[in-house]
Amino acid sequence: NMGASQDRLKGSIEALTQAGVAPVSVIEGDYSARSGAEAAKKLLDDGADIDGIFAANDIMAAAVVRVLTEAGLRVPDDVAVVGFDDAAIASEVTPALTTIRQPIRQQGEKMADVLLSILSGENPPPSTILNTSLVVRDSA
């Protein structure tokens, strides 16, 4: 239900569609390791022909890697895994996660700027979009 979640989903589906990747399966989660593991197990149990999984965050992606590995699959040889956030866990898990990095510090600075603008009676734009970047590691 979060706007950020909806944006991540919409953006990833648009990018995959533009890249000619179809069909795309979506399994909802709640950003927890448990939901990442459950989603991976569901994909495996459904017998889906999976060559890549894009998780909504790195915590979920790390759990996906664990489930795939326990099922005898090799990441990234059999299934590529990409996370989101570039959290500390992304470089701690094996294989290290390819992920999308958000400019966390810049987000905080922009939020503070917006708050100060509102407090001084200004009417700042309703949203600010900051650039993300792909951090390529070993999982994709």
N, CA, C and O atoms as CSV, one atom per row, in Angstrom:
chain,resi,resn,atom,element,x,y,z
A,1,ASN,N,N,0.806,-1.207,0.000
A,1,ASN,CA,C,0.000,0.000,0.000
A,1,ASN,C,C,0.846,1.267,0.000
A,1,ASN,O,O,0.313,2.361,-0.185
A,2,MET,N,N,2.133,1.141,0.201
A,2,MET,CA,C,3.006,2.317,0.239
A,2,MET,C,C,3.298,2.819,-1.175
A,2,MET,O,O,3.466,2.035,-2.109
A,3,GLY,N,N,3.355,4.122,-1.304
A,3,GLY,CA,C,3.673,4.708,-2.606
A,3,GLY,C,C,5.001,4.222,-3.152
A,3,GLY,O,O,5.120,3.937,-4.343
A,4,ALA,N,N,6.006,4.127,-2.282
A,4,ALA,CA,C,7.324,3.657,-2.722
A,4,ALA,C,C,7.251,2.233,-3.248
A,4,ALA,O,O,7.917,1.897,-4.228
A,5,SER,N,N,6.451,1.400,-2.608
A,5,SER,CA,C,6.288,0.010,-3.070
A,5,SER,C,C,5.641,-0.022,-4.441
A,5,SER,O,O,6.073,-0.765,-5.322
A,6,GLN,N,N,4.617,0.774,-4.618
A,6,GLN,CA,C,3.921,0.817,-5.900
A,6,GLN,C,C,4.845,1.344,-7.000
A,6,GLN,O,O,4.817,0.857,-8.130
A,7,ASP,N,N,5.668,2.346,-6.658
A,7,ASP,CA,C,6.612,2.882,-7.633
A,7,ASP,C,C,7.657,1.840,-8.027
A,7,ASP,O,O,7.999,1.719,-9.203
A,8,ARG,N,N,8.166,1.086,-7.050
A,8,ARG,CA,C,9.157,0.040,-7.352
A,8,ARG,C,C,8.550,-1.015,-8.262
A,8,ARG,O,O,9.183,-1.448,-9.225
A,9,LEU,N,N,7.335,-1.427,-7.964
A,9,LEU,CA,C,6.675,-2.441,-8.775
A,9,LEU,C,C,6.434,-1.926,-10.188
A,9,LEU,O,O,6.764,-2.595,-11.168
A,10,LYS,N,N,5.861,-0.743,-10.285
A,10,LYS,CA,C,5.559,-0.168,-11.603
A,10,LYS,C,C,6.835,0.014,-12.421
A,10,LYS,O,O,6.879,-0.339,-13.599
A,11,GLY,N,N,7.857,0.558,-11.800
A,11,GLY,CA,C,9.115,0.795,-12.506
A,11,GLY,C,C,9.788,-0.480,-12.959
A,11,GLY,O,O,10.317,-0.547,-14.069
A,12,SER,N,N,9.774,-1.499,-12.105
A,12,SER,CA,C,10.427,-2.756,-12.487
A,12,SER,C,C,9.666,-3.439,-13.617
A,12,SER,O,O,10.285,-3.976,-14.536
A,13,ILE,N,N,8.348,-3.429,-13.567
A,13,ILE,CA,C,7.560,-4.043,-14.646
A,13,ILE,C,C,7.763,-3.290,-15.957
A,13,ILE,O,O,7.899,-3.908,-17.012
A,14,GLU,N,N,7.784,-1.963,-15.895
A,14,GLU,CA,C,8.023,-1.174,-17.109
A,14,GLU,C,C,9.392,-1.484,-17.705
A,14,GLU,O,O,9.518,-1.662,-18.917
A,15,ALA,N,N,10.424,-1.550,-16.849
A,15,ALA,CA,C,11.777,-1.818,-17.339
A,15,ALA,C,C,11.871,-3.215,-17.947
A,15,ALA,O,O,12.484,-3.395,-19.000
A,16,LEU,N,N,11.269,-4.199,-17.290
A,16,LEU,CA,C,11.303,-5.565,-17.816
A,16,LEU,C,C,10.542,-5.669,-19.127
A,16,LEU,O,O,10.986,-6.354,-20.048
A,17,THR,N,N,9.413,-5.006,-19.221
A,17,THR,CA,C,8.627,-5.010,-20.451
A,17,THR,C,C,9.420,-4.382,-21.591
A,17,THR,O,O,9.462,-4.923,-22.696
A,18,GLN,N,N,10.050,-3.238,-21.321
A,18,GLN,CA,C,10.855,-2.571,-22.345
A,18,GLN,C,C,12.033,-3.435,-22.785
A,18,GLN,O,O,12.476,-3.352,-23.930
A,19,ALA,N,N,12.543,-4.271,-21.865
A,19,ALA,CA,C,13.667,-5.149,-22.186
A,19,ALA,C,C,13.205,-6.431,-22.866
A,19,ALA,O,O,14.031,-7.271,-23.223
A,20,GLY,N,N,11.890,-6.596,-23.052
A,20,GLY,CA,C,11.359,-7.768,-23.715
A,20,GLY,C,C,11.250,-8.991,-22.819
A,20,GLY,O,O,11.119,-10.113,-23.309
A,21,VAL,N,N,11.303,-8.781,-21.513
A,21,VAL,CA,C,11.179,-9.883,-20.569
A,21,VAL,C,C,9.707,-10.048,-20.220
A,21,VAL,O,O,9.080,-9.149,-19.659
A,22,ALA,N,N,9.172,-11.206,-20.559
A,22,ALA,CA,C,7.764,-11.479,-20.258
A,22,ALA,C,C,7.575,-12.975,-20.238
A,22,ALA,O,O,8.337,-13.668,-20.911
A,23,PRO,N,N,6.659,-13.504,-19.547
A,23,PRO,CA,C,5.796,-12.804,-18.602
A,23,PRO,C,C,6.528,-12.527,-17.288
A,23,PRO,O,O,7.566,-13.120,-16.994
A,24,VAL,N,N,5.966,-11.623,-16.524
A,24,VAL,CA,C,6.515,-11.266,-15.220
A,24,VAL,C,C,5.526,-11.722,-14.157
A,24,VAL,O,O,4.348,-11.367,-14.208
A,25,SER,N,N,5.998,-12.504,-13.196
A,25,SER,CA,C,5.162,-12.931,-12.071
A,25,SER,C,C,5.424,-12.003,-10.899
A,25,SER,O,O,6.569,-11.633,-10.639
A,26,VAL,N,N,4.381,-11.631,-10.198
A,26,VAL,CA,C,4.518,-10.763,-9.032
A,26,VAL,C,C,3.944,-11.488,-7.822
A,26,VAL,O,O,2.807,-11.961,-7.842
A,27,ILE,N,N,4.744,-11.564,-6.778
A,27,ILE,CA,C,4.284,-12.127,-5.507
A,27,ILE,C,C,4.470,-11.034,-4.462
A,27,ILE,O,O,5.574,-10.524,-4.273
A,28,GLU,N,N,3.388,-10.682,-3.789
A,28,GLU,CA,C,3.460,-9.614,-2.800
A,28,GLU,C,C,4.173,-10.077,-1.539
A,28,GLU,O,O,4.085,-11.239,-1.141
A,29,GLY,N,N,4.869,-9.154,-0.932
A,29,GLY,CA,C,5.567,-9.411,0.315
A,29,GLY,C,C,5.478,-8.200,1.211
A,29,GLY,O,O,4.821,-7.214,0.875
A,30,ASP,N,N,6.138,-8.273,2.350
A,30,ASP,CA,C,6.054,-7.163,3.307
A,30,ASP,C,C,7.433,-6.628,3.702
A,30,ASP,O,O,7.597,-6.060,4.781
A,31,TYR,N,N,8.404,-6.810,2.836
A,31,TYR,CA,C,9.780,-6.339,3.044
A,31,TYR,C,C,10.543,-7.165,4.073
A,31,TYR,O,O,11.665,-6.801,4.424
A,32,SER,N,N,9.979,-8.260,4.568
A,32,SER,CA,C,10.670,-9.082,5.559
A,32,SER,C,C,11.385,-10.251,4.891
A,32,SER,O,O,11.055,-10.641,3.771
A,33,ALA,N,N,12.372,-10.806,5.600
A,33,ALA,CA,C,13.064,-11.992,5.109
A,33,ALA,C,C,12.075,-13.141,4.947
A,33,ALA,O,O,12.156,-13.908,3.988
A,34,ARG,N,N,11.148,-13.254,5.884
A,34,ARG,CA,C,10.149,-14.320,5.825
A,34,ARG,C,C,9.360,-14.251,4.527
A,34,ARG,O,O,9.166,-15.272,3.868
A,35,SER,N,N,8.901,-13.061,4.150
A,35,SER,CA,C,8.089,-12.961,2.939
A,35,SER,C,C,8.934,-13.198,1.686
A,35,SER,O,O,8.425,-13.719,0.694
A,36,GLY,N,N,10.215,-12.825,1.716
A,36,GLY,CA,C,11.093,-13.130,0.594
A,36,GLY,C,C,11.279,-14.622,0.426
A,36,GLY,O,O,11.235,-15.142,-0.689
A,37,ALA,N,N,11.490,-15.318,1.552
A,37,ALA,CA,C,11.649,-16.772,1.521
A,37,ALA,C,C,10.366,-17.442,1.038
A,37,ALA,O,O,10.408,-18.355,0.214
A,38,GLU,N,N,9.232,-16.986,1.551
A,38,GLU,CA,C,7.949,-17.570,1.140
A,38,GLU,C,C,7.697,-17.369,-0.355
A,38,GLU,O,O,7.197,-18.269,-1.029
A,39,ALA,N,N,8.039,-16.209,-0.862
A,39,ALA,CA,C,7.848,-15.935,-2.290
A,39,ALA,C,C,8.721,-16.857,-3.138
A,39,ALA,O,O,8.260,-17.404,-4.140
A,40,ALA,N,N,9.972,-17.027,-2.739
A,40,ALA,CA,C,10.871,-17.904,-3.487
A,40,ALA,C,C,10.364,-19.345,-3.450
A,40,ALA,O,O,10.378,-20.038,-4.467
A,41,LYS,N,N,9.918,-19.792,-2.279
A,41,LYS,CA,C,9.384,-21.156,-2.161
A,41,LYS,C,C,8.153,-21.331,-3.038
A,41,LYS,O,O,7.981,-22.374,-3.668
A,42,LYS,N,N,7.297,-20.318,-3.082
A,42,LYS,CA,C,6.093,-20.396,-3.912
A,42,LYS,C,C,6.476,-20.521,-5.390
A,42,LYS,O,O,5.905,-21.339,-6.112
A,43,LEU,N,N,7.424,-19.727,-5.832
A,43,LEU,CA,C,7.860,-19.819,-7.225
A,43,LEU,C,C,8.405,-21.206,-7.537
A,43,LEU,O,O,8.104,-21.779,-8.584
A,44,LEU,N,N,9.206,-21.739,-6.628
A,44,LEU,CA,C,9.765,-23.073,-6.838
A,44,LEU,C,C,8.675,-24.142,-6.809
A,44,LEU,O,O,8.661,-25.045,-7.645
A,45,ASP,N,N,7.768,-24.034,-5.848
A,45,ASP,CA,C,6.681,-25.021,-5.732
A,45,ASP,C,C,5.757,-24.993,-6.943
A,45,ASP,O,O,5.223,-26.026,-7.348
A,46,ASP,N,N,5.570,-23.797,-7.526
A,46,ASP,CA,C,4.707,-23.663,-8.702
A,46,ASP,C,C,5.363,-24.213,-9.965
A,46,ASP,O,O,4.720,-24.331,-11.008
A,47,GLY,N,N,6.656,-24.550,-9.861
A,47,GLY,CA,C,7.369,-25.081,-11.013
A,47,GLY,C,C,7.652,-24.049,-12.080
A,47,GLY,O,O,7.862,-24.389,-13.245
A,48,ALA,N,N,7.658,-22.796,-11.686
A,48,ALA,CA,C,7.903,-21.715,-12.642
A,48,ALA,C,C,9.313,-21.834,-13.223
A,48,ALA,O,O,10.249,-22.242,-12.536
A,49,ASP,N,N,9.443,-21.473,-14.489
A,49,ASP,CA,C,10.751,-21.451,-15.140
A,49,ASP,C,C,11.386,-20.097,-14.819
A,49,ASP,O,O,11.169,-19.112,-15.524
A,50,ILE,N,N,12.162,-20.071,-13.761
A,50,ILE,CA,C,12.698,-18.813,-13.234
A,50,ILE,C,C,14.134,-18.638,-13.700
A,50,ILE,O,O,14.956,-19.543,-13.554
A,51,ASP,N,N,14.435,-17.469,-14.260
A,51,ASP,CA,C,15.837,-17.177,-14.542
A,51,ASP,C,C,16.313,-15.940,-13.785
A,51,ASP,O,O,17.508,-15.645,-13.761
A,52,GLY,N,N,15.380,-15.219,-13.167
A,52,GLY,CA,C,15.766,-14.061,-12.380
A,52,GLY,C,C,14.669,-13.652,-11.428
A,52,GLY,O,O,13.482,-13.809,-11.714
A,53,ILE,N,N,15.086,-13.123,-10.287
A,53,ILE,CA,C,14.143,-12.609,-9.285
A,53,ILE,C,C,14.618,-11.230,-8.861
A,53,ILE,O,O,15.780,-11.030,-8.506
A,54,PHE,N,N,13.684,-10.280,-8.908
A,54,PHE,CA,C,13.948,-8.926,-8.423
A,54,PHE,C,C,13.118,-8.746,-7.169
A,54,PHE,O,O,11.889,-8.729,-7.227
A,55,ALA,N,N,13.781,-8.612,-6.045
A,55,ALA,CA,C,13.095,-8.465,-4.761
A,55,ALA,C,C,12.940,-6.995,-4.416
A,55,ALA,O,O,13.740,-6.160,-4.837
A,56,ALA,N,N,11.905,-6.685,-3.647
A,56,ALA,CA,C,11.595,-5.301,-3.295
A,56,ALA,C,C,12.632,-4.668,-2.375
A,56,ALA,O,O,12.719,-3.443,-2.292
A,57,ASN,N,N,13.422,-5.493,-1.680
A,57,ASN,CA,C,14.518,-4.951,-0.887
A,57,ASN,C,C,15.592,-6.014,-0.711
A,57,ASN,O,O,15.397,-7.172,-1.082
A,58,ASP,N,N,16.713,-5.622,-0.149
A,58,ASP,CA,C,17.849,-6.534,-0.008
A,58,ASP,C,C,17.609,-7.611,1.043
A,58,ASP,O,O,18.151,-8.710,0.927
A,59,ILE,N,N,16.820,-7.323,2.048
A,59,ILE,CA,C,16.516,-8.328,3.071
A,59,ILE,C,C,15.750,-9.484,2.434
A,59,ILE,O,O,16.051,-10.651,2.685
A,60,MET,N,N,14.770,-9.154,1.616
A,60,MET,CA,C,14.015,-10.189,0.909
A,60,MET,C,C,14.916,-10.927,-0.075
A,60,MET,O,O,14.838,-12.150,-0.191
A,61,ALA,N,N,15.771,-10.189,-0.785
A,61,ALA,CA,C,16.653,-10.810,-1.772
A,61,ALA,C,C,17.619,-11.795,-1.115
A,61,ALA,O,O,17.881,-12.863,-1.668
A,62,ALA,N,N,18.146,-11.449,0.053
A,62,ALA,CA,C,19.048,-12.357,0.765
A,62,ALA,C,C,18.329,-13.649,1.131
A,62,ALA,O,O,18.908,-14.731,1.038
A,63,ALA,N,N,17.074,-13.541,1.544
A,63,ALA,CA,C,16.283,-14.737,1.865
A,63,ALA,C,C,16.017,-15.557,0.605
A,63,ALA,O,O,16.021,-16.787,0.653
A,64,VAL,N,N,15.788,-14.888,-0.508
A,64,VAL,CA,C,15.584,-15.581,-1.787
A,64,VAL,C,C,16.832,-16.389,-2.139
A,64,VAL,O,O,16.731,-17.548,-2.541
A,65,VAL,N,N,18.007,-15.779,-1.987
A,65,VAL,CA,C,19.262,-16.476,-2.277
A,65,VAL,C,C,19.376,-17.725,-1.412
A,65,VAL,O,O,19.762,-18.785,-1.905
A,66,ARG,N,N,19.048,-17.612,-0.142
A,66,ARG,CA,C,19.128,-18.759,0.772
A,66,ARG,C,C,18.215,-19.890,0.314
A,66,ARG,O,O,18.632,-21.046,0.260
A,67,VAL,N,N,16.973,-19.557,-0.017
A,67,VAL,CA,C,16.005,-20.580,-0.445
A,67,VAL,C,C,16.457,-21.236,-1.749
A,67,VAL,O,O,16.385,-22.457,-1.886
A,68,LEU,N,N,16.912,-20.445,-2.688
A,68,LEU,CA,C,17.373,-21.008,-3.964
A,68,LEU,C,C,18.557,-21.941,-3.754
A,68,LEU,O,O,18.619,-23.022,-4.339
A,69,THR,N,N,19.492,-21.516,-2.920
A,69,THR,CA,C,20.681,-22.326,-2.632
A,69,THR,C,C,20.290,-23.630,-1.949
A,69,THR,O,O,20.802,-24.696,-2.291
A,70,GLU,N,N,19.380,-23.539,-0.982
A,70,GLU,CA,C,18.908,-24.749,-0.295
A,70,GLU,C,C,18.195,-25.700,-1.253
A,70,GLU,O,O,18.172,-26.909,-1.025
A,71,ALA,N,N,17.618,-25.163,-2.316
A,71,ALA,CA,C,16.924,-25.989,-3.309
A,71,ALA,C,C,17.893,-26.553,-4.351
A,71,ALA,O,O,17.477,-27.236,-5.287
A,72,GLY,N,N,19.180,-26.266,-4.184
A,72,GLY,CA,C,20.186,-26.799,-5.101
A,72,GLY,C,C,20.435,-25.950,-6.329
A,72,GLY,O,O,21.115,-26.388,-7.258
A,73,LEU,N,N,19.892,-24.740,-6.348
A,73,LEU,CA,C,20.118,-23.837,-7.473
A,73,LEU,C,C,21.319,-22.943,-7.192
A,73,LEU,O,O,21.616,-22.615,-6.043
A,74,ARG,N,N,22.000,-22.557,-8.263
A,74,ARG,CA,C,23.177,-21.694,-8.133
A,74,ARG,C,C,22.818,-20.267,-8.534
A,74,ARG,O,O,22.243,-20.023,-9.595
A,75,VAL,N,N,23.172,-19.340,-7.662
A,75,VAL,CA,C,22.965,-17.915,-7.929
A,75,VAL,C,C,24.331,-17.342,-8.281
A,75,VAL,O,O,25.256,-17.445,-7.475
A,76,PRO,N,N,24.485,-16.752,-9.440
A,76,PRO,CA,C,23.530,-16.371,-10.472
A,76,PRO,C,C,23.454,-17.338,-11.654
A,76,PRO,O,O,22.716,-17.078,-12.604
A,77,ASP,N,N,24.194,-18.442,-11.618
A,77,ASP,CA,C,24.242,-19.327,-12.790
A,77,ASP,C,C,22.871,-19.839,-13.206
A,77,ASP,O,O,22.540,-19.843,-14.392
A,78,ASP,N,N,22.068,-20.275,-12.227
A,78,ASP,CA,C,20.733,-20.786,-12.529
A,78,ASP,C,C,19.668,-19.696,-12.435
A,78,ASP,O,O,18.778,-19.610,-13.282
A,79,VAL,N,N,19.767,-18.871,-11.402
A,79,VAL,CA,C,18.792,-17.802,-11.174
A,79,VAL,C,C,19.550,-16.559,-10.701
A,79,VAL,O,O,20.279,-16.605,-9.710
A,80,ALA,N,N,19.372,-15.463,-11.413
A,80,ALA,CA,C,19.941,-14.187,-10.986
A,80,ALA,C,C,19.022,-13.577,-9.932
A,80,ALA,O,O,17.803,-13.737,-9.996
A,81,VAL,N,N,19.608,-12.878,-8.963
A,81,VAL,CA,C,18.818,-12.225,-7.917
A,81,VAL,C,C,19.300,-10.787,-7.777
A,81,VAL,O,O,20.497,-10.517,-7.681
A,82,VAL,N,N,18.329,-9.872,-7.768
A,82,VAL,CA,C,18.625,-8.453,-7.598
A,82,VAL,C,C,17.767,-7.924,-6.468
A,82,VAL,O,O,16.576,-8.224,-6.391
A,83,GLY,N,N,18.369,-7.140,-5.596
A,83,GLY,CA,C,17.651,-6.524,-4.491
A,83,GLY,C,C,17.466,-5.035,-4.718
A,83,GLY,O,O,17.661,-4.525,-5.821
A,84,PHE,N,N,17.090,-4.360,-3.661
A,84,PHE,CA,C,16.856,-2.916,-3.739
A,84,PHE,C,C,17.225,-2.305,-2.398
A,84,PHE,O,O,16.847,-2.848,-1.359
A,85,ASP,N,N,17.929,-1.225,-2.386
A,85,ASP,CA,C,18.300,-0.391,-1.232
A,85,ASP,C,C,19.804,-0.297,-1.029
A,85,ASP,O,O,20.275,0.705,-0.491
A,86,ASP,N,N,20.568,-1.286,-1.433
A,86,ASP,CA,C,21.998,-1.381,-1.136
A,86,ASP,C,C,22.234,-1.305,0.365
A,86,ASP,O,O,23.084,-0.555,0.845
A,87,ALA,N,N,21.459,-2.102,1.093
A,87,ALA,CA,C,21.624,-2.219,2.544
A,87,ALA,C,C,22.903,-3.003,2.835
A,87,ALA,O,O,23.456,-3.648,1.944
A,88,ALA,N,N,23.364,-2.946,4.067
A,88,ALA,CA,C,24.593,-3.628,4.460
A,88,ALA,C,C,24.562,-5.110,4.113
A,88,ALA,O,O,25.580,-5.679,3.718
A,89,ILE,N,N,23.405,-5.731,4.258
A,89,ILE,CA,C,23.296,-7.173,3.987
A,89,ILE,C,C,23.651,-7.507,2.541
A,89,ILE,O,O,24.062,-8.632,2.254
A,90,ALA,N,N,23.500,-6.553,1.632
A,90,ALA,CA,C,23.763,-6.815,0.216
A,90,ALA,C,C,25.204,-7.229,-0.035
A,90,ALA,O,O,25.463,-8.061,-0.905
A,91,SER,N,N,26.135,-6.670,0.706
A,91,SER,CA,C,27.539,-7.038,0.517
A,91,SER,C,C,27.984,-8.127,1.488
A,91,SER,O,O,29.098,-8.638,1.371
A,92,GLU,N,N,27.130,-8.488,2.445
A,92,GLU,CA,C,27.491,-9.504,3.433
A,92,GLU,C,C,27.049,-10.907,3.041
A,92,GLU,O,O,27.665,-11.886,3.464
A,93,VAL,N,N,25.995,-11.023,2.245
A,93,VAL,CA,C,25.469,-12.323,1.826
A,93,VAL,C,C,26.352,-12.889,0.713
A,93,VAL,O,O,27.011,-12.141,-0.009
A,94,THR,N,N,26.358,-14.221,0.582
A,94,THR,CA,C,27.110,-14.870,-0.480
A,94,THR,C,C,26.146,-15.593,-1.400
A,94,THR,O,O,25.377,-16.437,-0.942
A,95,PRO,N,N,26.170,-15.281,-2.691
A,95,PRO,CA,C,26.985,-14.263,-3.329
A,95,PRO,C,C,26.480,-12.860,-2.991
A,95,PRO,O,O,25.303,-12.661,-2.692
A,96,ALA,N,N,27.388,-11.906,-3.046
A,96,ALA,CA,C,27.010,-10.516,-2.772
A,96,ALA,C,C,25.937,-10.083,-3.766
A,96,ALA,O,O,26.001,-10.409,-4.952
A,97,LEU,N,N,24.952,-9.344,-3.263
A,97,LEU,CA,C,23.789,-8.984,-4.072
A,97,LEU,C,C,24.036,-7.823,-5.026
A,97,LEU,O,O,24.594,-6.791,-4.653
A,98,THR,N,N,23.610,-8.019,-6.249
A,98,THR,CA,C,23.429,-6.885,-7.149
A,98,THR,C,C,22.176,-6.183,-6.643
A,98,THR,O,O,21.197,-6.840,-6.291
A,99,THR,N,N,22.199,-4.865,-6.606
A,99,THR,CA,C,21.107,-4.133,-5.974
A,99,THR,C,C,20.968,-2.746,-6.573
A,99,THR,O,O,21.826,-2.277,-7.321
A,100,ILE,N,N,19.885,-2.118,-6.231
A,100,ILE,CA,C,19.643,-0.733,-6.630
A,100,ILE,C,C,19.934,0.147,-5.422
A,100,ILE,O,O,19.361,-0.051,-4.351
A,101,ARG,N,N,20.817,1.111,-5.593
A,101,ARG,CA,C,21.187,2.015,-4.497
A,101,ARG,C,C,20.329,3.272,-4.550
A,101,ARG,O,O,20.179,3.902,-5.597
A,102,GLN,N,N,19.776,3.614,-3.409
A,102,GLN,CA,C,19.048,4.872,-3.251
A,102,GLN,C,C,19.968,5.883,-2.569
A,102,GLN,O,O,20.793,5.509,-1.735
A,103,PRO,N,N,19.830,7.152,-2.918
A,103,PRO,CA,C,20.658,8.172,-2.273
A,103,PRO,C,C,20.060,8.558,-0.904
A,103,PRO,O,O,19.423,9.604,-0.776
A,104,ILE,N,N,20.267,7.717,0.101
A,104,ILE,CA,C,19.626,7.871,1.405
A,104,ILE,C,C,19.938,9.239,2.038
A,104,ILE,O,O,19.034,9.921,2.520
A,105,ARG,N,N,21.193,9.625,2.033
A,105,ARG,CA,C,21.556,10.916,2.639
A,105,ARG,C,C,20.853,12.071,1.917
A,105,ARG,O,O,20.318,12.981,2.550
A,106,GLN,N,N,20.865,12.015,0.592
A,106,GLN,CA,C,20.217,13.066,-0.195
A,106,GLN,C,C,18.709,13.077,0.062
A,106,GLN,O,O,18.091,14.142,0.072
A,107,GLN,N,N,18.110,11.892,0.270
A,107,GLN,CA,C,16.681,11.827,0.589
A,107,GLN,C,C,16.405,12.582,1.893
A,107,GLN,O,O,15.453,13.357,1.976
A,108,GLY,N,N,17.228,12.355,2.891
A,108,GLY,CA,C,17.053,13.038,4.172
A,108,GLY,C,C,17.211,14.541,4.034
A,108,GLY,O,O,16.447,15.312,4.615
A,109,GLU,N,N,18.197,14.946,3.269
A,109,GLU,CA,C,18.415,16.382,3.061
A,109,GLU,C,C,17.228,17.024,2.354
A,109,GLU,O,O,16.788,18.108,2.735
A,110,LYS,N,N,16.714,16.360,1.330
A,110,LYS,CA,C,15.558,16.894,0.599
A,110,LYS,C,C,14.318,16.961,1.492
A,110,LYS,O,O,13.550,17.922,1.433
A,111,MET,N,N,14.132,15.930,2.317
A,111,MET,CA,C,12.989,15.938,3.243
A,111,MET,C,C,13.089,17.109,4.217
A,111,MET,O,O,12.094,17.778,4.498
A,112,ALA,N,N,14.294,17.352,4.729
A,112,ALA,CA,C,14.492,18.481,5.640
A,112,ALA,C,C,14.207,19.801,4.922
A,112,ALA,O,O,13.583,20.696,5.493
A,113,ASP,N,N,14.660,19.924,3.678
A,113,ASP,CA,C,14.393,21.135,2.891
A,113,ASP,C,C,12.890,21.357,2.711
A,113,ASP,O,O,12.400,22.478,2.850
A,114,VAL,N,N,12.166,20.282,2.403
A,114,VAL,CA,C,10.714,20.384,2.219
A,114,VAL,C,C,10.045,20.807,3.519
A,114,VAL,O,O,9.180,21.683,3.520
A,115,LEU,N,N,10.442,20.192,4.613
A,115,LEU,CA,C,9.863,20.545,5.912
A,115,LEU,C,C,10.124,22.009,6.257
A,115,LEU,O,O,9.221,22.715,6.706
A,116,LEU,N,N,11.351,22.458,6.048
A,116,LEU,CA,C,11.676,23.863,6.326
A,116,LEU,C,C,10.873,24.799,5.421
A,116,LEU,O,O,10.446,25.866,5.861
A,117,SER,N,N,10.667,24.412,4.172
A,117,SER,CA,C,9.858,25.221,3.251
A,117,SER,C,C,8.426,25.341,3.747
A,117,SER,O,O,7.842,26.424,3.725
A,118,ILE,N,N,7.864,24.224,4.194
A,118,ILE,CA,C,6.492,24.232,4.698
A,118,ILE,C,C,6.394,25.105,5.940
A,118,ILE,O,O,5.453,25.886,6.082
A,119,LEU,N,N,7.364,24.974,6.840
A,119,LEU,CA,C,7.348,25.753,8.077
A,119,LEU,C,C,7.487,27.241,7.818
A,119,LEU,O,O,7.017,28.056,8.612
A,120,SER,N,N,8.136,27.608,6.703
A,120,SER,CA,C,8.234,29.031,6.388
A,120,SER,C,C,7.121,29.524,5.483
A,120,SER,O,O,7.200,30.617,4.923
A,121,GLY,N,N,6.071,28.704,5.343
A,121,GLY,CA,C,4.892,29.147,4.617
A,121,GLY,C,C,4.951,28.923,3.120
A,121,GLY,O,O,4.033,29.327,2.406
A,122,GLU,N,N,5.976,28.309,2.638
A,122,GLU,CA,C,6.088,28.045,1.199
A,122,GLU,C,C,5.266,26.816,0.833
A,122,GLU,O,O,4.806,26.077,1.704
A,123,ASN,N,N,5.091,26.613,-0.451
A,123,ASN,CA,C,4.337,25.471,-0.955
A,123,ASN,C,C,5.256,24.646,-1.869
A,123,ASN,O,O,5.225,24.816,-3.088
A,124,PRO,N,N,6.075,23.751,-1.287
A,124,PRO,CA,C,7.029,22.985,-2.099
A,124,PRO,C,C,6.298,21.980,-2.994
A,124,PRO,O,O,5.134,21.660,-2.751
A,125,PRO,N,N,6.976,21.490,-4.019
A,125,PRO,CA,C,6.356,20.483,-4.895
A,125,PRO,C,C,5.911,19.273,-4.072
A,125,PRO,O,O,6.537,18.948,-3.062
A,126,PRO,N,N,4.838,18.608,-4.495
A,126,PRO,CA,C,4.311,17.480,-3.722
A,126,PRO,C,C,5.214,16.247,-3.722
A,126,PRO,O,O,5.074,15.379,-2.861
A,127,SER,N,N,6.136,16.164,-4.678
A,127,SER,CA,C,7.044,15.020,-4.686
A,127,SER,C,C,8.392,15.422,-5.274
A,127,SER,O,O,8.496,16.374,-6.047
A,128,THR,N,N,9.405,14.682,-4.891
A,128,THR,CA,C,10.753,14.881,-5.410
A,128,THR,C,C,11.274,13.521,-5.819
A,128,THR,O,O,11.193,12.568,-5.044
A,129,ILE,N,N,11.803,13.416,-7.013
A,129,ILE,CA,C,12.345,12.157,-7.493
A,129,ILE,C,C,13.856,12.288,-7.588
A,129,ILE,O,O,14.380,13.186,-8.247
A,130,LEU,N,N,14.547,11.368,-6.912
A,130,LEU,CA,C,16.004,11.348,-6.931
A,130,LEU,C,C,16.475,10.143,-7.729
A,130,LEU,O,O,15.782,9.128,-7.798
A,131,ASN,N,N,17.630,10.252,-8.320
A,131,ASN,CA,C,18.162,9.162,-9.138
A,131,ASN,C,C,18.675,8.017,-8.282
A,131,ASN,O,O,19.234,8.234,-7.207
A,132,THR,N,N,18.485,6.816,-8.759
A,132,THR,CA,C,19.042,5.619,-8.146
A,132,THR,C,C,20.174,5.123,-9.046
A,132,THR,O,O,20.362,5.631,-10.152
A,133,SER,N,N,20.923,4.135,-8.570
A,133,SER,CA,C,21.975,3.572,-9.396
A,133,SER,C,C,22.064,2.069,-9.171
A,133,SER,O,O,21.750,1.569,-8.091
A,134,LEU,N,N,22.488,1.373,-10.184
A,134,LEU,CA,C,22.646,-0.070,-10.116
A,134,LEU,C,C,24.037,-0.386,-9.556
A,134,LEU,O,O,25.045,0.126,-10.044
A,135,VAL,N,N,24.075,-1.231,-8.532
A,135,VAL,CA,C,25.332,-1.687,-7.952
A,135,VAL,C,C,25.481,-3.157,-8.347
A,135,VAL,O,O,24.792,-4.024,-7.809
A,136,VAL,N,N,26.371,-3.424,-9.275
A,136,VAL,CA,C,26.540,-4.783,-9.779
A,136,VAL,C,C,27.519,-5.543,-8.888
A,136,VAL,O,O,28.668,-5.139,-8.703
A,137,ARG,N,N,27.029,-6.652,-8.343
A,137,ARG,CA,C,27.872,-7.537,-7.536
A,137,ARG,C,C,27.777,-8.942,-8.141
A,137,ARG,O,O,27.713,-9.080,-9.363
A,138,ASP,N,N,27.767,-9.962,-7.322
A,138,ASP,CA,C,27.888,-11.328,-7.802
A,138,ASP,C,C,26.595,-12.080,-8.076
A,138,ASP,O,O,26.642,-13.167,-8.652
A,139,SER,N,N,25.451,-11.550,-7.689
A,139,SER,CA,C,24.216,-12.333,-7.770
A,139,SER,C,C,23.463,-12.203,-9.091
A,139,SER,O,O,22.438,-12.855,-9.291
A,140,ALA,N,N,23.964,-11.373,-9.978
A,140,ALA,CA,C,23.285,-11.209,-11.272
A,140,ALA,C,C,24.303,-11.016,-12.387
A,140,ALA,O,O,23.925,-10.862,-13.548
